[in-house]
Amino acid sequence: MKFQQMDGGRINKKFDDDCVIRSICIAMNKPYKEVFIDLMTMGIEVGAYPNSDCVWIPYLEERGWVKNKPPRDSNGKLIKLANWHHAPKVAVVRNSRHLTCVSDGYVVDTWDCRYRPVNSYWTPSA
């Protein structure tokens, strides 16, 4: 797995606590502002921040994304992003209180988080 540094079109370059918005807009190939507004609107409706599970998970699921179990090695241990050789073409990946995007064999993020394990991940439904 390679690393590609990208901020997804972040609106305010000083705001860097946006992994949920960033990873989703990159994975869905949607404009950052569109995803930001959608998540903020959902957040207001449920009374939570956009990076709350009760906001971004339903956002993905309503758009046809499916949650997958974490990949494990032959000993049952979680695989690190760097070693995820059978990663899907595109995924939104949860790892250690962070969300990142995997796309075409790259971890696409503002920083290199490949040392972290792949926890659950979401992929577009077929």
C-alpha positions, 0 to 999 in steps of 0.5 A, a space after each residue: 500500500 502506497 501513500 498519497 498526501 491529499 487534503 480532499 479540497 479542504 475549505 479552510 487550510 487551518 482546520 485540520 480535524 476533518 478526517 471524516 469529511 476528507 476521507 468521505 469526499 475523496 472516497 466518493 469523489 465528491 466536492 469537499 464543500 458538498 460533503 461538509 454541508 451534507 454532514 453538517 446538516 445531518 449533524 444538526 438534525 440529530 444534534 451531533 457533530 459531523 464526525 460522530 458515528 451517528 452522523 457519518 455512518 448513516 451518511 455512508 449507508 444512505 448512499 449505499 456504502 456497506 460496512 465490512 469486518 476488519 481484515 486479519 492475518 492467518 493468526 487472527 491479528 488485524 492487518 496494518 494499512 501498509 500490509 493490506 495487499 487485498 484492499 478493495 478498490 476504494 474504501 473509507 477506513 476506520 483506524 484508531 480514532 481516525 478515518 482515512 481513504 483507500 483508493 487504487 492501492 493508496 492510502 489517501 490522507 494528509 498524513 501517513 497513517 499506514 502504520 495503523 491497523 485496519 479496523 472496520 471499513 466501508 465500501 460502495 455496494 455492488 
